[in-house]
Amino acid sequence: MLESIQPIADERNISLAQLAINWLIQQPSVTSVLVGARNSAQMLDNIEATSFMLTTEELEIINKTLIKMNLKF
């Protein structure tokens, strides 16, 4: 799975955690996203995940990857 979505994170210069959080935020059926942080750096990383919007194309790549993995979302 990572080889399918890592290029999205790399192109945007974001972490996979930020990508995952942002993807969750953009799901219509998700009303809130609970994230944890062990330190202030992780907290700031999580906050940065709200500073951008994934494109339709990026969302489709992630969704197709999840479908291939037989994950429901």
C-alpha positions in Angstrom: 0.0 0.0 0.0 2.7 2.5 0.9 4.3 2.3 -2.5 0.9 3.5 -4.0 0.4 6.4 -1.7 4.0 7.4 -0.7 4.4 9.4 -3.9 1.5 11.6 -3.0 3.1 12.4 0.4 6.5 12.9 -1.3 5.1 15.3 -3.9 3.4 17.4 -1.3 6.3 17.2 1.2 4.1 15.8 3.9 4.3 12.8 6.2 2.1 9.7 5.7 0.4 10.5 9.0 -0.6 13.9 7.6 -1.8 12.3 4.4 -3.9 9.7 6.4 -5.4 12.4 8.7 -6.2 14.6 5.8 -7.8 11.7 3.8 -10.0 11.0 6.9 -11.0 14.6 7.2 -12.2 14.6 3.6 -14.4 11.5 4.0 -18.1 12.5 3.9 -19.1 9.9 6.4 -16.4 11.0 9.0 -17.7 13.5 11.5 -14.5 13.9 13.6 -11.0 12.6 13.6 -9.3 11.8 16.9 -5.5 11.8 16.8 -2.9 11.4 19.4 0.5 12.8 19.9 3.4 11.8 22.2 5.1 15.1 21.9 4.7 18.7 20.6 6.4 17.9 17.3 3.8 15.2 16.6 1.0 17.5 17.6 2.2 20.2 15.2 2.5 17.5 12.5 -1.1 16.6 13.1 -2.2 20.2 13.0 -0.4 20.7 9.6 -2.6 17.9 8.2 -5.5 20.3 8.2 -3.6 23.0 6.1 -4.3 21.5 2.7 -6.9 19.6 0.6 -6.1 16.5 -1.3 -7.1 16.7 -5.0 -9.8 14.5 -6.4 -7.1 12.5 -8.2 -5.2 12.0 -5.0 -8.3 10.8 -3.2 -9.1 8.4 -6.0 -5.6 6.9 -5.8 -5.9 6.4 -2.1 -9.4 5.0 -2.3 -8.4 2.5 -5.1 -5.5 1.4 -3.0 -7.8 0.7 0.0 -10.2 -1.2 -2.3 -7.4 -3.3 -3.6 -6.5 -4.1 0.1 -10.2 -5.1 0.6 -10.6 -2.4 3.3 -14.0 -0.8 3.8 -14.3 2.9 4.2 
